[in-house]
Amino acid sequence: MSSTPTISGTIQSTCCICPVCGQAATPRIPGPPSTVLCMSCGLEALGSFPPSKDRESFYQENYYSEETGARFLKLFEWPFVLFRWLRFRAISRRSARCGAIVDVGCGRGDLLETFKTHGWEVLGTQLSRTAARAAKERRGIEVVCGELPQLGLPRGRYDVVTFFHVLEHLAAPQAYLAAARELLKDDGLLVVEVPDCSSPGFRILGARSFCFDYPHHLIFFTHNSLGSLLKRAGFEIVGTSRFAIEYSPYTTLQNLLNILPGEPGRLYRALMGNVEGQSLRRSPWTWLHAALGLTLALPALFISLLALALPVGNTVRFYCRKKLG
């Protein structure tokens, strides 16, 4: 049995076919849910993808607040002001001018709001109607809903296209990268950040790793497999990073907590403002996780900082330029 990925990802991948390159794959993490590893492109993916209509429903009201677009309790939302500023600085210093940017999977428009205040022309894309509405109504950010390859945005119009923790959610990331290449100007910049599943945490914990995040994550990139995919999509890699302050320390912390018995990711899910988060916060087991989290926070930070010197980070970011000709 075999299958071919589509933009909408309505098909099912199988245990013997890589959903990106179509070559033979072998079982990796036993399930359910299971993963397969491609011997050709090095990509690891779920053995079968949830139906497209189910995946789209993951990112609606239960994922983002219908009123504000927020995902977490208010106390834990304030660090995002710093995070989006750091992203803005990292991107703007690599762009020679103030231009036009598309943020694919823009959430509630935090990053684009920062770019807009600095004179950039901004556009976001989203599958979540809830987040798109919050970005438009609360931040004045233009957001279009739908799959990027099907939106018909103008070619060669944009100076920067960003994917922050988006590609791992897609059934056919190569189609999105091809669309991004068409949108960019000849000297345009592509920025892609994903969890790095070559990290010790993922390899040791497997499906209990914070990076696994079933059923949201479909593909489990490594530094090498994503780099190869970007090159095949017509990009030249001009910079990389294996540490992100908004992800790396907490991923390390949650992986340490996931060693405990029970469903993984309990503390992270308890910090969300949705119904599941409310339920988890009523559990004494959650408060035990929180207490342990406070104890382990500093060690987790130091462990994650090793990524600045060693190839052991749980996050990887690529800066790329279009290959011409």
Secondary structure, 3 states (H helix, E strand, C coil): CCCCCCCCCCCCCCCCECCCCCCEEEECCCCCCCEEEECCCCCEEECCCCCHHHHHHCCCCCCCCCCCCCCECHHHCCHHHHHHHHHHHHHHCCCCCCCEEEEECCCCCHHHHHHHHCCCEEEEEECCHHHHHHHHHHHCCCEEECCHHHCCCCCCCEEEEEEECCHHHCCCHHHHHHHHHHHEEEEEEEEEEEECCCCHHHHHHHHHCCCCCCCCCCEECCHHHHHHHHHHCCEEEEEEECCCCCCHHHHHHHHHHCCCCCCCCHHHHHCECCHHHHHHCCCHHHHHHHHHHHHHHHHHHHHHHHHHCCCCCCEEEEEEEECCC
